[in-house]
Amino acid sequence: MSITNESELIGMQKVSEAVAYTLKEMTKFAQPGMTTKEIDDYGASILKDFGARSAPALTYGFPGCACISVDNEFCHGIPSDKRMLKEGDLINIDVSAELNGFWSDNGNSFVVGKDLKNHKKLVDASKEILNKAINNIKGGAKISDIGFLMETEAKKRGFKVIRNLGGHGIGRSLHEQPDELMNYKNRFDSRRFRKNSVVAIETFISTDSHLAVELKDGWTMVGNKGGFMAQHEHTIMVTDGKPVILTRMNEIFN
């Protein structure tokens, strides 16, 4: 969507606050010995307090509130009372929701407890790349140039990008145009970011794979060549200068 008046801006700020605060609290809550279902139930209760509704459940009938993926699971992991977190696990929590007709999306990959498996380098790279990408987005900037920046920064750090996952427009529904905001340069993509538009910008930074493939459960995605992936995501409003990070409250850059 494009924000055209004060009430739309307030609507996007409120739903973005809901998803950002929920993600921050779920990140703090996650500890070794917990199940991903416990973490999801905790996040669901926070969203409910805001009056917000899970976007993947509303849009796709997802069997949970948030997507929670652990270790070799790249994204869209189903919360489960059988999946228990262990010290050093790499976990991704992706929270999106609807509130009063507005939608927002954000995600965070982090290490549970101590970094026993040396995932921190991947996590930090993903955060740094998202931060740099956001700081280069403004009205008129080419979408493919931001993808090129993300892939170049990943390669510099010894990582790959997932080529079949990308960011997307958001606002009046979970996925809107511009869709497929990829982490690489698509030379056939001539689109540009538009001032006042709202987009969810996300990284998909991988150790070994360049594609994500779906498991038999119909949701969870893993790498085509295995390994691990980190994802970080903010919902932003594009301006003539630095974007407004609507989900800043999640503190994923801290």
Secondary structure, DSSP 8 states (H G I E B T S, - for coil): -B--SHHHHHHHHHHHHHHHHHHHHHHHH--TT-BHHHHHHHHHHHHHHHT-EEHHHHHH--SSSSEEEETTEEE-----TT-B--TT-EEEEEEEEEETTEEEEEEEEEESSS-TT--HHHHHHHHHHHHHHHHT--TT-BHHHHHHHHHHHHHHTT-EE-TT-EEEE-SSSSSEEEEEEESS--TT---B--TTBEEEEE--EESS-S-EEE-TTSS-EEETT---EE--EEEEE--SSS-EETTGGG-TT-
